Amino acid sequence: MEKRVMGIFWRPCVALIAFTFTAIAANAQLLDGGFEAGPGGPNWTVFNGALQVATNDPSASAITAHSGLYSLNTYGPFGAGPNLDASGAYQTVNVTPAGQTLVYTGWLLNWSGAPLAGSNGFGVAQLVFTNTSTGFSQLLESPHFGSTNAPMPEDQWQKFQITAPVPAQANEVLVYVLHVGMAGDTGSVWWDDLSLYQSTGVINTNAATSQPGVEVSWPTSLNGNTRVQSTSALSHSTVWTNFGPVWQGTGATNSITDVIGTSQSKFYQVISVP
């Protein structure tokens, strides 16, 4: 799908930002968060009938991919009895605690071709912090989409976000997407464009002081998705790096801040994404 560039900005000099902020940098840690490696992709462990599928095939339904050619269908859970079971996928990522905060985002869909039904089924994203030596484990999760507390309309991609400080005891995190249910619950949940990144940068804890920084602002359209990317130089072979999460527009102005690091110049572009 087309990812249209909305504007390119250059940081030619230092600006002073006189407020407390944390710069967000998208240090991507998930591999193949869009499931574009296709069926049997090597980066995700799938279980209980979850499938990576080519959903933009004309013979299928294009709506079941948020972007690209593939997404993940958590269909089931198969064989669930009177107790909750799950169909899903996970990926293990090494983490460095040292004061870092992780942000896990992505999109999920309740497709009308196989809608959620039943009184106990829902979709959920999870982060499970663990330590392979000590047995430490800590779970954080998104709302239960499709439950009475988080209704899930059909054919509308919904965004989730989990923000979590890395526990000092953890040395890895398991990143999950799941369709949970029990006997009598049917339908499926589709997942796409998953991202895990660290909330990093220099944090000014004293609002009375100033520190070098730059702010990028851009107008948005209602429900139009945009993303900021950055690079230190422009050329025919420029590689742009994602900076921050995908932003869902409200019709207002979005903005993101970046501290001035060691790079003498930096360029930013804002692109529209599906």
C-alpha positions as CSV (number, residue, x, y, z in Angstrom):
1,M,0.0,0.0,0.0
2,E,1.1,3.5,-0.7
3,K,2.8,5.4,2.1
4,R,2.6,9.0,1.1
5,V,5.2,11.6,2.2
6,M,3.4,14.6,3.7
7,G,6.4,16.8,4.4
8,I,10.2,16.8,5.1
9,F,11.7,19.0,7.8
10,W,15.3,19.8,8.5
11,R,16.9,20.6,11.8
12,P,19.5,23.1,10.9
13,C,20.2,24.5,14.4
14,V,19.4,24.1,18.1
15,A,16.1,25.1,19.5
16,L,15.5,25.5,23.2
17,I,12.5,23.6,24.6
18,A,11.6,25.0,28.0
19,F,9.3,22.2,29.3
20,T,9.6,18.7,30.6
21,F,9.5,16.0,28.0
22,T,10.7,12.6,27.0
23,A,11.9,12.1,23.4
24,I,10.4,9.0,21.8
25,A,12.7,7.0,19.6
26,A,11.5,3.9,17.7
27,N,14.2,1.4,18.4
28,A,12.3,-1.4,16.8
29,Q,12.8,-4.7,18.6
30,L,10.1,-6.9,17.1
31,L,11.0,-8.8,13.9
32,D,8.3,-8.9,11.2
33,G,5.7,-7.0,13.2
34,G,3.6,-6.8,10.0
35,F,3.8,-10.6,9.3
36,E,5.1,-9.9,5.8
37,A,7.4,-13.0,6.0
38,G,4.2,-14.9,5.1
39,P,2.9,-18.3,6.1
40,G,5.5,-20.1,8.2
41,G,7.5,-17.0,8.8
42,P,10.5,-17.6,11.1
43,N,10.1,-14.9,13.7
44,W,6.8,-15.7,15.4
45,T,5.8,-18.9,17.2
46,V,2.2,-19.6,16.4
47,F,-0.1,-22.0,18.3
48,N,-3.6,-23.5,18.5
49,G,-4.5,-22.7,14.9
50,A,-3.2,-19.2,14.4
51,L,-2.3,-18.5,10.8
52,Q,-0.2,-15.9,8.9
53,V,-2.3,-15.3,5.8
54,A,-2.2,-13.5,2.5
55,T,-5.2,-11.3,3.1
56,N,-4.8,-8.8,0.2
57,D,-5.2,-11.5,-2.3
58,P,-8.2,-10.4,-4.6
59,S,-9.9,-13.7,-3.8
60,A,-9.9,-12.9,-0.1
61,S,-10.8,-9.8,1.7
62,A,-8.4,-6.8,1.6
63,I,-9.8,-5.3,4.8
64,T,-8.2,-8.1,6.8
65,A,-4.7,-6.6,6.3
66,H,-4.0,-3.3,8.0
67,S,-1.1,-2.8,5.6
68,G,1.0,-4.9,3.3
69,L,0.1,-8.4,2.0
70,Y,-0.1,-10.4,5.2
71,S,-1.5,-10.3,8.7
72,L,-2.0,-12.8,11.5
73,N,-5.4,-14.5,12.1
74,T,-5.8,-15.9,15.6
75,Y,-8.7,-18.2,14.9
76,G,-10.1,-20.4,17.6
77,P,-9.3,-21.3,20.3
78,F,-9.6,-24.9,18.9
79,G,-10.7,-27.6,21.3
80,A,-11.4,-25.2,24.2
81,G,-13.5,-26.8,26.9
82,P,-15.1,-25.2,30.0
83,N,-11.9,-23.3,30.8
84,L,-10.4,-20.4,28.9
85,D,-7.9,-21.3,26.1
86,A,-6.1,-19.2,23.5
87,S,-5.0,-19.2,19.9
88,G,-2.2,-16.8,19.1
89,A,1.5,-16.0,18.5
90,Y,4.4,-14.8,20.5
91,Q,8.0,-13.6,20.0
92,T,10.8,-13.4,22.6
93,V,12.8,-10.2,22.9
94,N,15.9,-9.5,25.1
95,V,15.5,-6.5,27.3
96,T,17.9,-4.2,29.3
97,P,16.1,-2.9,32.4
98,A,18.3,0.1,33.3
99,G,15.3,2.5,33.6
100,Q,13.8,1.7,30.2
101,T,10.1,1.9,29.4
102,L,8.7,-0.3,26.6
103,V,5.8,0.7,24.4
104,Y,4.0,-2.1,22.6
105,T,1.4,-1.0,19.9
106,G,-0.5,-2.6,17.1
107,W,-3.8,-3.1,15.4
108,L,-6.6,-5.7,15.6
109,L,-9.7,-6.4,13.7
110,N,-13.1,-8.2,14.2
111,W,-13.8,-9.2,10.6
112,S,-17.5,-9.6,9.6
113,G,-16.5,-12.7,7.7
114,A,-15.7,-14.5,10.9
115,P,-17.0,-12.2,13.7
116,L,-16.5,-12.8,17.4
117,A,-19.4,-14.5,19.0
118,G,-20.1,-16.1,22.4
119,S,-20.1,-14.7,25.9
120,N,-16.4,-15.2,26.8
121,G,-14.3,-14.6,23.7
122,F,-12.0,-11.6,23.3
123,G,-8.7,-10.4,21.7
124,V,-5.8,-9.3,23.9
125,A,-2.2,-8.3,23.5
126,Q,0.2,-9.1,26.3
127,L,3.8,-8.4,27.5
128,V,5.2,-11.1,29.8
129,F,8.5,-10.0,31.5
130,T,10.6,-13.0,32.6
131,N,14.0,-14.0,33.8
132,T,15.3,-17.3,32.5
133,S,17.6,-17.8,35.5
134,T,15.3,-16.9,38.4
135,G,11.9,-17.8,37.2
136,F,10.6,-14.2,37.6
137,S,7.4,-13.4,35.6
138,Q,5.2,-10.3,35.3
139,L,2.2,-9.9,33.0
140,L,0.8,-6.7,31.5
141,E,-2.0,-6.6,29.0
142,S,-4.2,-4.5,26.8
143,P,-8.0,-4.3,27.3
144,H,-10.0,-7.4,26.5
145,F,-11.3,-6.4,23.0
146,G,-14.7,-7.9,22.3
147,S,-15.7,-8.1,25.9
148,T,-18.4,-5.9,27.5
149,N,-15.7,-3.6,28.8
150,A,-14.1,-3.0,25.4
151,P,-16.6,-3.6,22.6
152,M,-15.1,-4.4,19.2
153,P,-17.2,-3.3,16.2
154,E,-16.9,-5.3,13.0
155,D,-14.6,-4.3,10.1
156,Q,-12.9,-1.5,12.0
157,W,-9.2,-1.7,12.8
158,Q,-8.6,-0.7,16.4
159,K,-5.3,0.3,17.9
160,F,-3.9,-1.0,21.2
161,Q,-1.0,0.3,23.3
162,I,0.7,-1.1,26.3
163,T,3.3,1.1,28.1
164,A,5.4,-0.7,30.7
165,P,8.6,0.0,32.6
166,V,11.1,-2.9,32.4
167,P,11.3,-4.7,35.8
168,A,14.8,-4.8,37.2
169,Q,14.5,-8.6,37.6
170,A,13.7,-9.2,33.9
171,N,16.1,-10.1,31.1
172,E,13.5,-10.8,28.3
173,V,10.0,-10.1,27.4
174,L,7.5,-12.4,25.6
175,V,5.3,-10.4,23.2
176,Y,1.9,-12.0,22.6
177,V,-1.3,-11.5,20.6
178,L,-4.2,-13.8,21.4
179,H,-7.8,-14.8,20.7
180,V,-9.1,-16.1,24.1
181,G,-12.3,-18.1,24.7
182,M,-13.9,-21.3,25.8
183,A,-16.4,-23.8,24.4
184,G,-19.1,-22.0,22.5
185,D,-17.0,-18.9,21.6
186,T,-16.4,-18.6,17.8
187,G,-15.0,-16.1,15.3
188,S,-11.4,-14.8,15.0
189,V,-9.2,-11.8,15.7
190,W,-6.8,-10.4,13.1
191,W,-3.5,-8.6,14.0
192,D,-1.2,-6.4,12.0
193,D,1.6,-3.8,12.2
194,L,2.8,-4.7,15.7
195,S,5.7,-2.6,17.1
196,L,7.8,-2.7,20.3
197,Y,10.1,0.2,21.0
198,Q,11.8,1.9,23.9
199,S,10.7,5.2,25.3
200,T,14.2,6.8,25.3
201,G,15.9,10.2,25.3
202,V,17.0,12.8,27.7
203,I,14.3,13.6,30.3
204,N,14.2,17.1,31.8
205,T,12.8,16.7,35.2
206,N,13.0,20.4,36.0
207,A,10.4,22.4,34.1
208,A,12.2,25.6,35.0
209,T,15.2,24.8,32.9
210,S,15.7,24.5,29.1
211,Q,17.6,22.0,27.0
212,P,18.3,21.7,23.3
213,G,15.6,20.1,21.3
214,V,13.3,20.2,18.3
215,E,9.6,19.8,17.8
216,V,8.0,18.5,14.6
217,S,4.3,19.4,14.2
218,W,1.8,18.5,11.4
219,P,-1.9,18.7,10.8
220,T,-4.0,15.5,10.8
221,S,-7.2,14.3,9.3
222,L,-9.8,12.4,11.3
223,N,-8.8,8.8,11.6
224,G,-5.9,9.3,9.1
225,N,-2.8,7.5,10.3
226,T,0.6,9.2,10.2
227,R,4.2,8.4,11.3
228,V,7.3,10.5,11.7
229,Q,10.6,9.2,10.3
230,S,14.1,10.6,10.6
231,T,17.6,10.5,8.9
232,S,20.9,12.3,9.4
233,A,21.5,12.9,5.7
234,L,19.6,13.1,2.4
235,S,20.8,11.2,-0.7
236,H,19.4,8.9,-3.4
237,S,20.1,6.0,-1.0
238,T,18.6,7.6,2.2
239,V,17.2,5.1,4.7
240,W,14.5,6.6,6.9
241,T,14.1,5.3,10.5
242,N,10.7,5.3,12.2
243,F,10.6,7.8,15.0
244,G,7.8,7.2,17.5
245,P,4.5,5.3,17.0
246,V,1.9,5.4,14.3
247,W,-0.4,8.4,15.2
248,Q,-4.2,8.2,14.6
249,G,-5.4,11.6,13.5
250,T,-8.2,13.5,15.2
251,G,-8.3,16.5,12.9
252,A,-6.0,18.4,15.2
253,T,-2.3,19.0,15.1
254,N,0.1,16.3,16.2
255,S,3.6,17.0,17.4
256,I,6.6,15.1,18.6
257,T,9.9,16.2,20.2
258,D,13.5,15.1,19.8
259,V,16.5,16.1,21.9
260,I,19.6,17.4,20.1
261,G,22.1,14.6,20.1
262,T,25.6,14.2,18.6
263,S,24.3,14.5,15.0
264,Q,25.1,17.9,13.5
265,S,21.9,17.8,11.3
266,K,18.8,15.7,11.1
267,F,15.9,15.5,8.7
268,Y,12.4,14.4,9.5
269,Q,9.5,13.4,7.2
270,V,5.9,12.8,8.0
271,I,4.2,10.0,6.0
272,S,0.7,8.8,5.8
273,V,0.2,5.1,6.5
274,P,-2.7,2.7,6.3
